[in-house]
Amino acid sequence: MPQKPLPDHLLVEALELLHEHGTAARAAHFATHPDGRRGLSRAGFQARVNAAREARRIGQIEWAEPARETEPPPDYDRNKTDKPPAPQIVIRPTYRVAAMAADGRGKTRLIVIGDAHDSPSLPDKSRFRWMGRLVAERTVDAVLQIGDFASMDSLSRHDANDTLRGKLKPSFLEDIRSFKDALSAFDEGLNGYKVEKHCTLGNHEDRALSFENRTPEIAGLVESNAFTVLGDANWTFSPYGAWTFYGGVGATHSPLNIMGKAYSGLYSENQISRDSVHDVIFGHTHKRVERPYPKLNHQQLTVLNVGCSLPHGHVEPYAKHSLTGWTWGVYEVEIERGRIQKAHWIPMLELEERYG
């Protein structure tokens, strides 16, 4: 039986909701079902948006995207008491590209922090202070944290809440307090040194979005609290899977393949180098790898996995007794002419010896 076409007002509603909420994942919670109920799946809402765009293209519906006001009108008097209501603030991930010369040949020096997995179960924040001191001592241009800055175990769905391990999970508030302490310790180490700080969010931070998707009643609440902590500490951030570029070198927590999944396997770097058209900095596996890959016509690219920045020797419980090969430390990276020119590994033990 053919599917009944959607009424025009639901098509227009889809475009309005997408404009208001910014992403299909958020807007889907507010869409109207044909039977009057509220809420659609993300895929269902995206299909409706596609149908609405096609209907708009052929003239079936009319909808003009409203202009976004960024400043008050020229005749707006800030001293009047009848001020218009403040615009709704929607917190979304933002991007920051490192400064570089216009021709792409500028030099950029970074300290790259691997998966740090801050957690209430790791109450000693000394390593963050050490990393901050290193940044200030080396006077680099920017700090890049490659994602999984915080574990966010309170939002994990790997252990159901009614299991023994699930009942031992921290609360979301405990996760946030711990993360604030870690960021404060890092700033303590900077000791006033001003530097660009950016985080390419990882799959553990993405737990906030996954939790809200499973609990639509609190859409926006968990995400905004989790990411406001970063913003308050003057960190910019970009979504899980998105790329941030420094001088032509791409950085992300974990490159995603054609299926939208993280590249995996013992030699995932080989797959990444095959598909990439630029040097890559990433994390996720906790295993340090620095490897150049030759390309045709005397070209090559470098894939750099920065390992993890957990305390030396610490292995997360999920790894159990597997063959991990984890490495603990940070990288100092120099980028010039669109390539990684230098990458210096600094073990966590060296940081502890120097600053501990």
Helices and strands as residue ranges (DSSP letters): H 8-21, H 24-27, G 28-30, H 42-57, E 108-113, H 126-138, E 142-145, G 153-155, H 164-167, H 172-190, E 196-200, H 207-214, G 216-218, H 221-232, E 236-238, E 244-246, E 249-251, H 268-275, E 280-282, E 288-295, E 299-306, G 317-319, E 329-336, E 339-347, H 348-355
